[in-house]
Amino acid sequence: MRLKRNIVAVAMAMTILATGCQKAPEESVVKNKNLDKMIQQAKETGDKDSNPESIAREYNEYKKKIKNEKLSVNVDIDAKVDIPKVKKMSVIKVKQKKITQQFVDDLLKALNLKQTLYDGCITKVNTKEELEKSIQDTKKELEQLKKENEEEVIINEQKMVLDGLKEEYKTAPKTIDWNKYKSDLKITPVKKLYERNIKDKFYSWEYGLNKTGDVLYAVSNENEKLKSSLYVQNNEEYGNGLRFYRTTRGFGWIFSVGFSQWRGNLETNNGMWPTNRKIQSSDTVFDFDADSGFEDELVESKDEPATLSENKAKQTAEKFLKDVGLTDYKLDKSGFYYELIPNDEKHSEDETYYRKIYYLRYLRSIDGVAVENGNTGKFTDENTGGDYTKNEWNGESIDICVNDAGIVTFNLNSPIETKDTVVKESKLKSFSSIKKTFEKMIVTSNAQLDNGDGFIDSININVKKVVLRYMRISEANDFQSGLLVPVWDFIGTKKYKYNTKSNDENGENEESLMTINAIDGTVIDKQLGY
């Protein structure tokens, strides 16, 4: 199975997928939200003995079974209630934080790469020899489409691809002089890079998505055994972030459209899954049928070992975070994983490789309380058709992968900056009140209504953990500032049954099933951001 990278296609796929996310149920509990009113409630109207310390004394587990045959929803709640050991939680104003040049300089020093890095646009420069092959391959594909009587629109699209390759061939170099592309490793306005050479494919693409923002994309020489890539963006519409990636087999992916973890358990560049189970479709950016035998075509990369201990991996990650000044983050989860590492588009092979790594995820911690927005991001559509994401603000997190070579993946996703404490000691609703809301809404929001085709038979939901922590919310059209508020996050798994046959899609990966504002008891729609 030949799997090619396509940076632009993947980025736009993320945009389209985001617009199709399920909205929260239209119930009074999620309507008419007003942040000013919520702040006033945080100051005045909490339930008696509902501060974190009091709740912790009363609850450490939550068990219940809910079965609604009419709506085909089964909920099994057998959850640990995880409450931080604090006497109070606050409401804190935050804003998006830009990636600074100083941070990049500190990062490069901490990584100690000892490699020359080049402008990443070089990865999109093709030689005449490469283009000749692409032209011949495209011609064959075009002839095949004609033989198969494919639709005219598809044939015309292929013709446009062929014409583009021929035009590029006219000015393509015979060989690439890497010395001409040596990077200054400076974050630079995208507009300036685009105007420097408007024919440059990479920066033309960047400019289309980030006209007023900044970018840095740098890669090591493709002939080095261990290849490195660094991508930084500051983007008012799609958020700020940084990705560093090292592997023997390519330069990794970059994401100009948002820094969201947009599919299930996908938290690294290509996807990953625990070493104690098989790969699932939701673990990777590549679509495949879980029963197709895809996993039999995967090849372990033997030249990227991970023989160190998990404790050593944690020590490596935490020293690195200290060296780059990210001291406000605490470990959220870790484990031994397989990470998918297919090659870049130019260097694709028939094999699809994976490597063993220790994966460590870090969340911002405020007075011992984690800040978590989950695997989703706030967004708005460009138009009523909903086919283009105009703005996006995803949750903050840090992803680190470590093997014997050291840190091989580092993602800083949508960092925030705290500004003011709006409410020092929030008044919270009782957990018994929160439970009632959850038990009602978990059924309503997952109702499997019969649409006549009998496709989905039922859904089984297992609630495994309930956590009290902070989450960022904001006003409907505000993508630059927000509030950290206390929330109850209900975490577990979902399994759908299709025509009486169990389907394990997303059945093993834990996810946030529902998030409820601990101050006013409203269900938070993470795509709307409040």
N, C-alpha and C positions, 0 to 999 in steps of 0.2 A: 504494500500500500504506500504509494508515494504521497507524502504530505508536504506541501509547499507553504511557506510563509507568504503572506501578503499584508504588509503593514497597513496600507490604506483600507483594504477590504475589512480587515479585522476591526480597525478603529471605527469604521462606519457601521459594522455589524453591532458593535457595542451600543452605538447610538440608537439604532433601530430596535434592538432588543429592549433597551431601557424604556422606550415609549410604549412597549407592549405589556409592561408589568401590571399585575392585578392591583386595582384600587381597593381601598378599605371599604367595608360595607356601608351603605347609606343608612345609618342608624343615628339617632339623636346623640348617642354617646361620642360620635366622631364629628358632629357638625358644630357650627357656630363657635369655633375656637377663637379666643381673643387673648393675646399674650398679656396685655395690661390687666385684664381681669384675673388671669392665672397668677400673675405676680401678686395681686392683692390677696388672692386666696392663700398664697404661700406665706403671707405675712400674718393672716388673721384666722383662717377657718379650718385648720387641721383638726383631726379627731384626737380625742384624749389618748394619751399614752401611745402615740403613733410615731415617735421618733425612732431611728434605727435601733438604738440600744434596747428600747422597750419591746419592739417587734421581735428582736432576736431572742429575748427571754421567753416569748410565747410560742414562736414558730421555729422549727428546724426541719420540718418535712411537710409535704402537702400531698395527700392521697385522695383520689376519687376516680370513679369510672362514669363516663357519660356516653349514652347510646341513643342516637336519634335515628330511628329507622326511616322516618319520612324523608329526612334530608340526607340519609346514607352517610352519617358521620359517627365514627366511634373514637372516643377520647379516653386514653388510659393515663391518668396522672399519678405518677409515683416519683415524686421529685424531691430533691434536697433543696431547702430554702437557704440561699447563700446571702447573708446580710453582713455588710462591712461593720467592723467593730469601731463605730464612731457614734458620738452623741448627737451629731447634727449633720444635715446636708444643706447645701446652699443653692442659690440660683446665681449663676455667674455669666456675665456677658463676654462673648468671645468673637473673634473675627478670623478670617482666613489669613494665614501667614505665608509670606513669600519666601522662596528659597533664596538665600543671599550668596554672594560671591565668597564671603568669609566662610560660610558653611561648606561650600564646595572645596575651598582650599584646605580646610581642616579634614574633610573627608578623604581627599587624595593623600594627605600626609598620613592619616591613620591607616589607609589601605596599603601604603608602601608598595605600590605596584612595580616600580622599576621598569616601566614600559613607556615607550613613546606612544602618545595617543594622537589620532588623526581626526579631522573633521568627518563626522559620521555620514555626511552626504556622499562620501566615497563608496559606500555600500550600494548606492543606486547608480553608480557609473559603470556602464558596460563597455567592453572592448568590441572592436569590429568582429573578432572571432566569436565572441559570445552572442552578439546580435545575429550573425550569420546563422548560427544554430537555432536561435529563437525564431528567426524568420522562416527557416525550413520547417520547424516543428509546427508553427502556426499555419503554414500553407497546408500541411498534411491534415491538421485538425479541421481547417476550412473545407477541404475536399471531402472529409468524412461527414461533415454536417450536411453538405449538399447531397451526398449519397443517401443519407438517412432522411432526406426531405424535411430537414429541421425548419422551424418557423423562420420567416424572412427576417424578423427583428434580431434573432440570435445570429444568423448568418451575417447580417450587416454589422453587428457589434464585433464579430471576429474580423471582418474586413477592416474596421476602424483600428483594431489592435495591430493588424498587419501593416496598415499605412503608417501608424505611429512608429513601429519598429524600423521601417524603411527610412523614415525621416530622421530618426535618431542615428541610424547607421551613417548618414552623410557626414556628420561631424564627430563621430565616435573616435576615440584614440585607438591606436594599435595596441599599446600597452599603457598601464596606469603608473604614473610617477607618484608614488606615495609621498615623497618629500614636498610636493606642491600642496599637500593637504594637511600638513602638520597643524594641529589644533593649538590655539592659545589658551584653551581651557577656561574661557571667560563666558559667563552668561551674557547673551547679546540680544537686543531687540530683533524679533523675527523680521520685521519690516526691513531692517538694515541688511540682513542676510539675503532676503529675497531680492532686494533691489541690486545687490551686488552681482547677481546673475539670475535673471528671471527665467532662464531656461533650465535652471537646476531643478530636477524633479522633486528632490526631498524638500527643499525650502519653498517651492511652489505649493506643495501639499501643506506644509506647516502654515504658510501665510494664509491659505484658505480657511484654516481653523483657528488661527491665533494672530490676527492682524496687529493687535496692540500689546501683545505679550512678549515674553522673553524665552529663549531656549538655549540649551547647550547639548550637543550630541557629539560624542567622541568615542572612537573605537581604536583598539590596538591593531597592528598589522595582521591581516588574515592568515599569514604564514606562521605566526607564533603558535606554539603548541597549546597554550592556555590563552584563549582570546578574552578580551575585556571590552565592555561597553558601558558608557555612562550617559544617561539621558536626564535632563532637567527641564522642567517647564514651569513658567508662571503664566497663567491663563485666566483672565477675569471670567470667562464664560464656563470653562471646564475644570477649573481648579489648578492647584499647584502641587508639585510632587517631584520625586527623584527616584530613578531606578539605576542600580548598578548590577551588572551581571557578568559572570565568568563561566566559561565552559570550553571544552576542547573542540566543540562542534559548531560554533556559530556565535553571533553577536546578541542573541536574545531579541525579544520584541520590545517595541516602544509603544506607548499609548498616548497620543496627543488628545484624544477625546476622552477625557475623564480618567480618574485613577481608581475607578470602582473595581471591586472584585465581583464581576458581573455574572458568574455562573457558579452556583452551588458552593463547593469547597475550594474554588480556584483562588489561591492566594499567592501564587508565584507566577513567573512570566508565562509558563506554558501549561501549568497544572500539576497536580500531585495527588498521591493517594497513600494511605498507610501501608506499610510493608506487610501487615498481617491480613490483608484482603486483596481481592482482585480489583482491577481498575473498573470504574463505572463511567458512563457517558458524561455525567456531571462533573467528573474530575478534570476534564481537559477541554481546551478550546476547540478540539476537533470533534465533529459530530460522528458518532458511530453507533451501531446497534450493539448493545451489550452482549447479545447472543451470537455475534457474527464471527467470533474467534479473533477479534482485533488484538487481544492481549497476546496471542500466540505470535504475532508479527513484531512485537516489541523486542528490542535488543538492549541488554544492559551494557552501559559504557564501562568497560573494564579499566580505562585509564583515568577514572575519576573516583578513586576509592574513598570510603568513609569508615575507617577503622577506629577512629577516636571514640571516646566515651561521650555520653550525653552531657555529663557534668563538664567535660572539657569544652564541648561545644557551647554550653551556657557561659562558661568563663570567657571564651573567645568573643562571644557576642556582647557580653556586658562590658568588657574592657573597651571594645570598639565604641559602644554607645557613650561611654564616659569620655573617650578621647575626642569625640565629635560634639560633645556638649549636650547630648540627649539624655539628661539625667532625670527627667520627669516622667519616665515610662517604666512600667513594671511588666514582668513576664505574665502573659495571659494563658498561653498553652505552648507545649512543645512535644516533639515526638520524632520517631524515625520514619522517614517517608521515602517513597520513590518520586523523583521529579522528572517530568517529561522534558526532553531537550532536543527536539527536532532541529534540523539545521536551518540557517537562513535561506531565503528564497534562491539566492545565487548559488548556494552550495548544497542544495538538497540532494539527498540520496534516496534510494528505495527503502532503506531501513528507517525505523522510528526509534530513537534511542531514549533511554532513561538512566538516571543515576541515583544512587543512594545519598541522602542528605539528612542532617538533623534540621528540622524546621522549628523556628522559634518566633512566636508572635507576641508583640509588645503593645500595650495600650497606655495612653496617658493616665496618670494616677494623681488625683487631687485629694490631699489629706487621707490617703489610703483607699480612696474610692475610684474605681476604674471608669473611664469614659468610653462608651461603645455605641457606635451607630450601625453595627452589623454589616452585612454584605451588600447593602443597597445604598443608593444615593438620591438626594433630592434633585429633581429636574423639572424643567418646563419645556413644552413643545414650541417650535417656531410657528406652527400654524395649526388650525383646527383639525387638519388631516392627521396630525400626530406622527408624521413620518420623519421628523428631524428634531433632534434635541438642541434647544437653544442655549440653555443653561444647565449646569450640573454642579452639585456640591456633595461629594462623597464623604464617607466616614473616615476619620483619622485612625491610622494604625502604622505599625512598623513590622515588616516581614523580613526575616533573616534566615538564610540557609547556610549551613556550615558543613564542610567535609575536610578531608586531610589537607587540602590546599588552602584552608582558611575560610573566610567569608566569600561565598560564590554568588549569593543573591542578597541584595539589600534594597528594599522598597520603602520609601518614606511617602506615605499616602495622605494627601490633603491635610497638612499640618495646620493646627489652629494656634491662636495666641489669646491668652486670657487678658481681659481688660479690667472690668469692675465687678465687684460682688454686689449684685442687686438686692438679694435677700440673704442675710448671713445665716439665719436658722429657719429653714422652711418648715411650715406646718404640713404634715402629710396625712393622707387618708389612711384609715386602718387597713391592714392586709385582708381582713374579712370582707371589707367593701370591695377591694380590688379583685378578690377571688370571684365574687358574684358577677362582676363585669366580664372577667375572663371566661367563666363558664357559659355565659350567654353568647358572647361574641365569637368564641372559638368555633362554635357550631354554626352560627349564622354566616360567618365569613368563609367557611369551608364547605358550605352546602353543595352537594352534588345533585343539582336539579336535572331531571330527565329532559333532554332536548329531543328525544325521539329516536336517537341512533343507538342508545344503549351502550355507549362507548365506555364511560366510567361507571363502574358498579358501585364503588364505595371508597371512602378514605379512612385510613386508620392513623390516628395521631397519638404519639407517645411523648408525654411531657416528662423530661428527665431532670430538669433543673430550673429553679426560679431565682433570679438574681436582682438585687437592688443595687443600682449603679446610676451614673450620669449618662445622659444622652443629649446631643445638640439638637435643638429645634429652632425655628425662625419663622418670621412672618412670611406670608404667601409669596411675595415677589422679592424677597431680600436674600441675595446670594453672597453677601459679603460679611454679614454679621449674624449672630444668633445667641441663644441662651443655652447654657448647660443646666438641665433640670434633673431631679431625681426621677427615675422610672423603674418599673418592675418589668423585667425581660423574662418571658417564658420560653424556654429552650427545649428542643426535642427533635423528633423525626416525623416525617410523613411517608406513608406508603399508600399508593393507589392500587385498587384492584380493577383490572380491566376485563370485563366479561368473565368474571369468576376466577381469572388467572392472576396471581400476584405478580406485580411488577415492582422491582426493587429500585427503580429510578428515584434518586434522592432518598432512598429508604435507609441508608446507613449514615449519611452525612447529617450531623446535627445542625440546626438552623434556629434562628429566632422565629418562633411561631407567632408571637404577638407581643407588643410592647405597650404598656399602659402608663400614662403620666401619673406619678405617685402623688401629685399635688391636687389635680382636679379630676382624676379618674377617667380621662378620655383616652381612647385608643389612638396611638400615634401612627399615622401613615408615613412610612419612611420615604416614599417617593415624593410626597408633598412636602415633607420636612417638618411637619407639626402634628 
